[in-house]
Amino acid sequence: MIYKYDGRGEKCPVPLVNLRLLLKKMHPNDECIITIDDLGSITDIPKLLTKQGYHYREQNTVNGIVEISIKVT
């Protein structure tokens, strides 16, 4: 299943908290795509994902928006 979360316009820690809730729902082979633009979230979310051992890909898009794709294995 592919989960999508648009966190643009939300300030940290809201995107981080919502992402943690999504990660708890996910199963192997699921994917989550999160879009964020808050500088705190752009820093904190990759740290969380790395610390918890998730595989993810980070892509910068226009106007300071970052899209993070997380794959559960």
C-alpha atoms as an extended CHARMM CRD file, in Angstrom:
* protein
*
        73  EXT
         1         1  MET       CA              0.0000000000        0.0000000000        0.0000000000  PROA      1               0.0000000000
         2         2  ILE       CA              1.1810000000        3.5490000000       -0.6670000000  PROA      2               0.0000000000
         3         3  TYR       CA              0.5370000000        6.1230000000        2.0300000000  PROA      3               0.0000000000
         4         4  LYS       CA              0.7580000000        9.8250000000        1.1870000000  PROA      4               0.0000000000
         5         5  TYR       CA              1.0130000000       12.6900000000        3.6320000000  PROA      5               0.0000000000
         6         6  ASP       CA              1.1410000000       16.3450000000        2.6570000000  PROA      6               0.0000000000
         7         7  GLY       CA              2.7050000000       18.2330000000        5.5490000000  PROA      7               0.0000000000
         8         8  ARG       CA              3.2730000000       21.4850000000        3.6570000000  PROA      8               0.0000000000
         9         9  GLY       CA              2.4170000000       24.4750000000        5.7850000000  PROA      9               0.0000000000
        10        10  GLU       CA              2.5980000000       22.4980000000        9.0300000000  PROA      10              0.0000000000
        11        11  LYS       CA              5.2670000000       23.3590000000       11.5720000000  PROA      11              0.0000000000
        12        12  CYS       CA              7.3920000000       20.8440000000       13.4340000000  PROA      12              0.0000000000
        13        13  PRO       CA              6.5740000000       18.6490000000       15.3230000000  PROA      13              0.0000000000
        14        14  VAL       CA              3.1980000000       18.0770000000       13.5770000000  PROA      14              0.0000000000
        15        15  PRO       CA              4.6380000000       16.3810000000       10.4300000000  PROA      15              0.0000000000
        16        16  LEU       CA              6.9710000000       14.2730000000       12.5850000000  PROA      16              0.0000000000
        17        17  VAL       CA              4.1450000000       13.1000000000       14.8430000000  PROA      17              0.0000000000
        18        18  ASN       CA              1.8660000000       12.3100000000       11.8800000000  PROA      18              0.0000000000
        19        19  LEU       CA              4.6610000000       10.4210000000       10.1270000000  PROA      19              0.0000000000
        20        20  ARG       CA              5.2720000000        8.3060000000       13.2410000000  PROA      20              0.0000000000
        21        21  LEU       CA              1.5750000000        7.3810000000       13.2620000000  PROA      21              0.0000000000
        22        22  LEU       CA              1.7480000000        6.3900000000        9.5850000000  PROA      22              0.0000000000
        23        23  LEU       CA              4.8840000000        4.3000000000       10.1380000000  PROA      23              0.0000000000
        24        24  LYS       CA              3.0780000000        2.2940000000       12.8270000000  PROA      24              0.0000000000
        25        25  LYS       CA              0.3580000000        1.3620000000       10.2880000000  PROA      25              0.0000000000
        26        26  MET       CA              2.7770000000        0.2600000000        7.6000000000  PROA      26              0.0000000000
        27        27  HSD       CA              3.6620000000       -3.3270000000        6.6970000000  PROA      27              0.0000000000
        28        28  PRO       CA              6.5270000000       -4.8350000000        4.6700000000  PROA      28              0.0000000000
        29        29  ASN       CA              6.5760000000       -3.5990000000        1.0590000000  PROA      29              0.0000000000
        30        30  ASP       CA              4.4510000000       -0.5470000000        1.9370000000  PROA      30              0.0000000000
        31        31  GLU       CA              5.6480000000        2.8800000000        0.9360000000  PROA      31              0.0000000000
        32        32  CYS       CA              5.0210000000        6.3230000000        2.3930000000  PROA      32              0.0000000000
        33        33  ILE       CA              5.5170000000        9.5760000000        0.5150000000  PROA      33              0.0000000000
        34        34  ILE       CA              5.6590000000       12.6700000000        2.6980000000  PROA      34              0.0000000000
        35        35  THR       CA              5.8710000000       16.2440000000        1.4210000000  PROA      35              0.0000000000
        36        36  ILE       CA              7.1680000000       18.8930000000        3.8270000000  PROA      36              0.0000000000
        37        37  ASP       CA              8.4460000000       22.4680000000        3.7710000000  PROA      37              0.0000000000
        38        38  ASP       CA              9.2130000000       23.2620000000        7.4120000000  PROA      38              0.0000000000
        39        39  LEU       CA             12.9620000000       23.5200000000        8.1020000000  PROA      39              0.0000000000
        40        40  GLY       CA             12.6600000000       21.7290000000       11.4500000000  PROA      40              0.0000000000
        41        41  SER       CA             10.8280000000       18.8150000000        9.8520000000  PROA      41              0.0000000000
        42        42  ILE       CA             13.2870000000       18.6970000000        6.9440000000  PROA      42              0.0000000000
        43        43  THR       CA             16.0540000000       18.1910000000        9.5110000000  PROA      43              0.0000000000
        44        44  ASP       CA             14.2690000000       16.0280000000       12.0930000000  PROA      44              0.0000000000
        45        45  ILE       CA             12.4270000000       13.5230000000        9.8840000000  PROA      45              0.0000000000
        46        46  PRO       CA             15.5370000000       12.1020000000        8.1340000000  PROA      46              0.0000000000
        47        47  LYS       CA             17.2420000000       11.8310000000       11.5460000000  PROA      47              0.0000000000
        48        48  LEU       CA             14.2910000000        9.8270000000       12.8790000000  PROA      48              0.0000000000
        49        49  LEU       CA             14.1910000000        7.5700000000        9.8160000000  PROA      49              0.0000000000
        50        50  THR       CA             17.9350000000        6.8870000000        9.9740000000  PROA      50              0.0000000000
        51        51  LYS       CA             17.8220000000        6.2210000000       13.7170000000  PROA      51              0.0000000000
        52        52  GLN       CA             14.9560000000        3.7330000000       13.2800000000  PROA      52              0.0000000000
        53        53  GLY       CA             16.6010000000        1.9970000000       10.2980000000  PROA      53              0.0000000000
        54        54  TYR       CA             14.1670000000        2.9510000000        7.5310000000  PROA      54              0.0000000000
        55        55  HSD       CA             15.2540000000        3.1010000000        3.8990000000  PROA      55              0.0000000000
        56        56  TYR       CA             14.2590000000        6.4150000000        2.3860000000  PROA      56              0.0000000000
        57        57  ARG       CA             14.9520000000        8.7140000000       -0.5170000000  PROA      57              0.0000000000
        58        58  GLU       CA             14.8950000000       12.4830000000       -0.1390000000  PROA      58              0.0000000000
        59        59  GLN       CA             14.2170000000       14.7700000000       -3.0880000000  PROA      59              0.0000000000
        60        60  ASN       CA             14.2160000000       18.5700000000       -3.1230000000  PROA      60              0.0000000000
        61        61  THR       CA             11.4910000000       20.0630000000       -5.2840000000  PROA      61              0.0000000000
        62        62  VAL       CA             10.5870000000       23.6840000000       -6.0450000000  PROA      62              0.0000000000
        63        63  ASN       CA             10.2170000000       26.4530000000       -3.4430000000  PROA      63              0.0000000000
        64        64  GLY       CA             11.9770000000       24.6220000000       -0.6030000000  PROA      64              0.0000000000
        65        65  ILE       CA              9.5980000000       21.6790000000       -0.6170000000  PROA      65              0.0000000000
        66        66  VAL       CA             11.1120000000       18.2860000000        0.1750000000  PROA      66              0.0000000000
        67        67  GLU       CA              9.5560000000       14.9460000000       -0.7480000000  PROA      67              0.0000000000
        68        68  ILE       CA             10.6540000000       11.9030000000        1.2380000000  PROA      68              0.0000000000
        69        69  SER       CA              9.8210000000        8.4050000000        0.0300000000  PROA      69              0.0000000000
        70        70  ILE       CA             10.0270000000        5.7100000000        2.7130000000  PROA      70              0.0000000000
        71        71  LYS       CA             10.0290000000        2.0020000000        1.9160000000  PROA      71              0.0000000000
        72        72  VAL       CA              9.3010000000       -0.5930000000        4.6050000000  PROA      72              0.0000000000
        73        73  THR       CA             11.2110000000       -3.8520000000        4.1090000000  PROA      73              0.0000000000
